[in-house]
Structure formats: C-alpha cells, structure tokens
Amino acid sequence: MLSIRLENSMEAQLNALAEATKRPKSFFVKEALRNYLDDMQEYYEVQKRSNAEDRNLITLEELERALEL
C-alpha cells in the first residue's frame, strides 16, 4: 500500500476525471505510474547502451546507404 499527498489542483483534476469517467481515482494513478515507469526504464536502458564500450554506432549516411535511401 502506498499513500501520497497531491497538490490541491492535481487532486481536483483527478477527482473530476474519476467522476466524469466513473472510474476510481486509483485507476488513473496506477495508469500514470505505469506509463512513467515504462518511460523511465526505457530512458535508463538508452543511457546504459549509449555509455557501453561495445556499442555499435553508424552515421546517418551509413544508415541511408544501408537502406538504399
């Protein structure tokens, strides 16, 4: 279980959305957190790969040639 304190304006938005959609507030909080965590995992994976010693990068020109563009 997790408890959080929201800014008044954010809580009002959440309440309005929950009421308008007849969904619980927790639905939107979970969905937002899920999306955020997915984005953060992708971001850190990109950071890890970009700093890897064995990364294999090519130039834009090499990519265009490979794709025959």
MOBELLIN-V525717 format. One line per field, one symbol per residue. phi: phi as a letter, one per 40 degrees, with the letter a starting at -180 (. if undefined). A space follows every 50 residues. Layout:
phi=???
//
This chain:
phi=.bbbbbcdccccccccccccbfbcdcdccccccdccccccccdccccccc cccccbbbcccccccccfc
//
